[in-house]
Amino acid sequence: MSSIPDGGSVPAPGAVLLDAAVTTRCRRRVHLEHDPAAGRAVGATGVEGAGQIVLPEPDPGVEMRVADAAEHRAQLAARFAADLVDAYRRVPDGRRSERVEATRALLADPAVRAVGAAELPPDEGRRGHAELLVRAGGDDAGWYPVIVVRHRVTDPGTGALTSPLDRPHPSSLTVDPDRKPRAVSRDVLRLAHLHRMLAAAGLGARRAWGGVVGLDADCVVWTDLAAGPGQEAGRSPLDTYDRRFADRLAVATAARTGGPALAEPSRITECRRCPWWPVCESELRRADDVSLVVRGEDALRLRGRGITTVRSLAALDPRQGLPAPTEDGDEQVGGELTADLREAVALARAWRADVPLVRRVRRPEVPRGAVEVDVDMESLGEDGAYLWGVLLSGVDVGLDHGYRGFVTWDPVPTRDEARSFAAFWAWLTDVRRRAAERGLSFRSYCYNEQAENRWLRGSVERFAGEPGIPAAAEVEAFIASDEWIDLFPAVSTSFLCPHGKGLKRVAPSAGFGWRDPEAGGENSMRWYRRAVGLDGEPPEPAMRDRLLIYNEDDVRATHALRTWMTSDAVLAVPHLDDLRPDPGEPGAPQDRVSAAACAAPRPCG
Ligand code: SF4
């Protein structure tokens, strides 16, 4: 855990300056980032001074993505410099104020047509930078913003407005015959932010165009920010931006100046990766907030009907439906739930009784095979998949049962990954062939196939032609076959999980425990860096062993979970109809089993 300074003195409130990211960020997070008395961690907030809450260290996965994005931007800057030659100037590195001055000077030079790494003058509560500004030209003295991002900004199709990288200007755009735009809200809102900043500085172009260069780095994709519809129905991107920015500025200003908070915590999807979760979680738990079990819009809707706590949700009788909206609840917050009310109530009861899983079905189903393989892959960001772990079980096909890992300890990215992937694929293919020759059914399993499929496809693509690398069609056929099973949807279908559906949350109900008490995705990235000496230190063999044990346990956890789900032991998990309100709550039948009574697993199938 990172350390924080003592509470000490709280600084005088300063001017609020927000970057574009606030427009897609949780409102409570904007509040916390500007509340001088809130807990603080490196990277979590720019506010000096701190409370007493210790926030977790930054996720190493996030740090790596930041580093990868910086590398991507550097490559594009070099490309612009090479393509645009004398028309291009780059703002030198330095303090923000120095970069602002350098940007101003370059924009005032009539010989300069494009400015890289531009830092715009802060104004009207905004600060921001653009990877590139291009001069509008003609009668227009203004500039268009271009940003560089490390995700895809088009899909196959037609209709994107693109210009070549060596002509990054709307005057060169055409309707692309091979790409359709993939609208990414945060990109469009960042362009709107930059457009407003340029306008405030008297540097805006008449037309509100903005460009994005994405992961493929093969063109600029242009958006007319004033054209509707934008990110919200009926609004142009600029309208959406203006509305959101004004809201976030009000939230931040209230927090900075000690005014009444304009945003309260409520659990949403973003909480999973938010550095402020320890702060918000303690507040939500103290309040027994209903979003602990029903997040997002559904929590808002329940509040709009007067159900603000987990306790009040648990006490509802789902057969009676939701109470009427409260008088001050507006139409949206008083609307119907997207979640099934019966399940929402069961989740609340399970939460209160500390029941880790609730059965949604009478008997879970997972396809089984005579020969079975559990698979788990370890990767480092976008750099490569360094370990494919497998566990063979079922009928003997002449190969050793148990775990084995196909691994490369050359730091990724490395061509040696082709060798380890080819060895994994050859082994898997051999098992399938042996099962088929014996007339035995075969199944292989993973937990949440997204990552495995991404690297199955990615390995074939990157290492095409290397020894043992299969054809893409062969891998696609395997992914599409009923021999490759993702256990995650089966868990989602079978259970309500008040504390999440991650393997580490769910597998303990099957009696599985990880040998390493610190096992987890983030830690595995730290261990990998030490295992291969990524930070300049000698490689640590002990970290390699630790990663292999971690991977083996993940594979064994998948095996334990699915065999448990297809055994009678799973029937000890309470069914959602078995959970009742706590005794003493309104509507709690005293002769029926309560949620508390279900805390201990019992057969109820
Ligand atoms: S933990 Fe959730 S509610 Fe709290 S600031 Fe982060 S995203 Fe917002």
Residues whose N, C-alpha, C, O or C-beta is under 5 A from the ligand:
A	BS01	SF4	C26 R28 R29 P265 S266 I268 E270 C271 C274 W276 W277 C280
